[in-house]
Amino acid sequence: MNKPVLSIVIPYKQRLQTLKPVLRSLAEQTLDRAKFEVVLGVLEHDPEFAALCREYTGKMKVLSVQVEEDWNTSRATNLGIRQASGEIICLVDADVVLAPTALQTLCDRYFQHGHNICAMGQVLGYEEVVPTEVGDVEVRPFEHYRKVLEELATADRVKLDPRFSAEYASAYARYPWAFARTGLMAIPAETIRRHDLMLDEGFVSWGPEDQEWALRISRSGTPLVLAHDVYGIHLPHRRDQAAQDVSASITNRYYLAKWPRLDLELALTFGGWVEIDAICPEIERELAGVAPGGSLGLVRGKIDGIPTLVVGAVLDGRAELADPELGEWFDCRSELEVIPLVGFAMPFEDQFFEECRVLAPIPKLSEKYREAVYREANRVSRKLVTA
């Protein structure tokens, strides 16, 4: 048998109600059925799920890899990717109903000539979630979504997915990975293999695993392309907002520890990527003023046996301490960790350090930025010492 062009990879657990219209939308694609397969990474064993898959026998190729595990989006997605045999891997969430031309458009306009890109489709209605306190969320008959998709074919979809709007254009140009959503993304399988671009399973709960994946894709030299003509509908579902907020704080710290970047700590502190795109030139000027020719960083270690964090250390062009004498403060220089973060956000738990010392460059920042660092320094330490 010839390999399929596309492998549609869907991470799945306990979403039978939304998966039904998703599979129906795939069965109604205009793309030849021989050119794609559907691969589900499933973190449960459910007879009803197996029965649903059997309904599509003879209509399209549906494979599933099933293990009984706690939910982890990256884990489920990676199970599917490893089983996929297509030239292009297209990630689709178990609650995203695709337009009937979506797969055909991906093949014809984005990957026909072997382009090494990551195409990011439009997903309309990401905000349609409801609190867990209500009863079951209504998933309407598939005919309803088919009609909506027909209307969207000629609608102004930019208004429904702001990532594609002019308002987001500047931020997207600066931080394209920040607007990635694995609800609908496609990338060559060979690119994944060559650059080891599996999703990071360290994101154990709700969080930015798709954004971090896209960051690594971008760093591999693979362009992230907005595919406005590849689109689908995000189905409404329940979400525990309080639990999600707790989860996000944990996963964002994991993200920041893995990628200690100025842009990321700013986004976590000042409202998001569109917001920091506007203030980035300003904060870069301020940081250049307090650390000429270098940057600011965090230094962690022990001082007189006490776990201590130093904030506002000046780093050189190699992200090492510009002032070697600062290292003499600590008990053992070999155990120092220098982290290239200003301190707007830090990858540490509350009161992680006994003491936090804020050095002279931080008070020289304007009030908004200075106070943000002080708040975070207070959060991660039991005792704050300011310059």
Secondary structure, 3 states (H helix, E strand, C coil): CCCCCEEEEEEECCCHHHHHHHHHHHHCCCCCHHHEEEEEEECCCCHHHHHHHHCCCCCCEEEEEECCCCCCHHHHHHHHHHHCCCCEEEEECCCEEECCCHHHHHHHHHCCCCCCCEEEEEEECCCCEEECCCCCCCCCCHHHHHHHHHHHCCCCHHHCCHHHCHHHHHHHHHCHHHHCCCCEEEEEHHHHHHHCCCCCCCCCCCCCHHHHHHHHHHHCCCCEEEEEEEEEEECCEEECHHHHHHHHHHHHHHHHHHCCCHHHHHHHHCCCHHHHHHHHHHHHHHHHHHCCCCEEEEEEEEECCEEEEEEEEEECCCCCECCHHHHCCCCCHHHCEEECCCCCCCCCCCCCEEEEEECCCHHHCCHHHHHHHHHHHHHHEEEEEEC
